[in-house]
C-alpha cells in the first residue's frame, strides 16, 4: 500500500500506475496530486476530465483519492495568518525576515 498525504510530486504517478497494473503496488491512497490545482475544491461533475493520469487512477478499484485538506485546520490557518502578518510587518519596516528568500537560494 502506498499512501501520499504530503506532496504530489513525491511520487512519480506514471510509475505508480505501472506498479498498480503489475501488482507491485497493492493499493494507493492520495490526498495530493501534482496537478491538482484545477481538479479539487470546485464541482467539475458536469465536465469532461482533461487529466489523463488522474482519470486512469480513478479506474482502479484499489485507489482512493481525496482532496488535500491539511491547511484547513484551525492551527494551520492560525499559523498561516501569523506568518503572513509577520512577513507584512518585516516588509513594512524594511527588514529581512526569517521567511524571506534571497537570490542565492
C-alpha positions in Angstrom: 0.0 0.0 0.0 1.3 3.4 -1.0 -0.1 6.5 0.8 0.9 10.0 -0.1 -0.5 12.8 2.0 2.5 15.1 1.8 3.3 16.5 -1.7 2.1 15.3 -5.0 5.5 15.3 -6.7 7.0 12.9 -4.1 5.8 10.1 -6.3 6.0 9.6 -10.0 2.4 9.0 -10.8 3.0 7.3 -14.1 5.3 4.8 -12.3 2.7 4.3 -9.6 0.1 3.4 -12.3 2.5 0.9 -13.7 3.1 -0.6 -10.2 -0.7 -0.9 -9.7 -1.1 -2.6 -13.1 1.6 -5.1 -12.3 0.6 -5.7 -8.7 3.8 -4.3 -7.3 1.6 -1.7 -5.5 -1.4 -3.3 -3.9 -3.3 -0.2 -3.3 -2.9 3.6 -3.4 -4.2 6.4 -1.2 -3.7 10.0 -2.2 -4.9 13.3 -0.9 -2.3 15.1 -3.0 -1.6 15.1 -6.7 1.0 17.1 -8.5 -1.6 18.5 -11.0 -4.4 19.0 -8.5 -4.8 22.8 -8.7 -7.7 22.7 -11.2 -9.2 19.4 -10.0 -10.4 19.9 -6.5 -12.4 22.5 -4.5 -14.9 23.1 -7.3 -17.7 20.9 -8.7 -16.5 19.5 -12.0 -19.0 16.7 -12.2 -20.6 18.1 -15.4 -17.2 18.5 -17.2 -15.1 16.1 -19.1 -12.0 15.2 -17.1 -9.0 16.5 -19.0 -6.2 15.0 -16.9 -5.5 11.5 -18.3 -3.3 10.5 -15.4 -5.9 11.1 -12.7 -8.6 9.7 -15.0 -6.5 6.5 -15.2 -6.0 6.3 -11.4 -9.8 6.6 -11.0 -10.3 3.4 -12.9 -8.6 1.3 -10.3 -10.8 -0.2 -7.6 -7.8 -0.2 -5.2 -7.2 3.6 -5.4 -8.7 6.2 -3.1 -8.2 9.9 -3.9 -9.4 12.7 -1.8 -8.7 16.5 -1.8 -5.9 17.7 0.4 -7.3 19.5 3.4 -4.4 19.8 5.8 -4.3 23.6 5.5 -7.9 23.9 6.7 -7.3 23.1 10.3 -7.6 25.8 12.9 -3.9 25.5 13.8 -2.8 25.7 10.2 -4.9 28.7 9.4 -3.7 30.5 12.6 -0.1 29.7 11.6 -0.7 31.0 8.0 -2.2 34.2 9.4 0.6 34.7 11.9 3.3 34.2 9.3 1.6 36.5 6.8 1.3 39.3 9.4 5.0 38.8 10.4 6.0 38.9 6.7 4.0 42.1 6.1 5.5 43.8 9.2 9.0 42.9 8.0 8.3 44.3 4.6 6.7 47.5 6.0 9.8 48.0 8.3 12.2 47.2 5.5 13.9 44.4 7.4 14.7 40.9 6.2 12.5 38.4 7.9 13.3 34.7 8.6 10.9 33.7 5.8 12.5 35.8 3.1 14.4 34.0 0.4 17.4 35.6 -1.2 18.8 35.2 -4.7 21.3 32.6 -3.6 18.6 30.1 -2.7 
